[in-house]
Amino acid sequence: MGSDQNFVEYVAEQMEGAGVITFRKMFGEYAVYCDGKVVALVCDNRLFVKPTEAGRAFIGDVTEAPPYPRAKNAFLIEEQLEDREWLSELIAITFRELPAPKPKKKKHRAAGKDA
């Protein structure tokens, strides 16, 4: 079952205090970005935040689950989804601890083709 875009939009609005929040559909589910870094996934209309030590300390009693089969565990956010300030703070903490995305390799044009 894929996630509903309305749910993803709601989640993005709830965490917008953390920075520029965007999302992108991937394989029927969604990656959620904060200022260009993937910080969470929405799978089956559930929010999974990438695990970090600072995020774990902030949450306290963490519920972890894989967002999809054979995936690594992530923080499953359920009741706190309604708390905009709390969720924005968690996303900001997660953003700060995650490494910057690796630069994308430039695609090379095939030789002999006109631009």
Protein Blocks (a to p, Z undefined) as FASTA:
>chain_A
ZZdfklmmmmmmmmmmnmccddddeehiacddeehiafbdceehiacddddfklmmmnop
acdddfbghiacddddfklmmmmmlmmmmmmmmmmmpccddddddddddehiaZZ
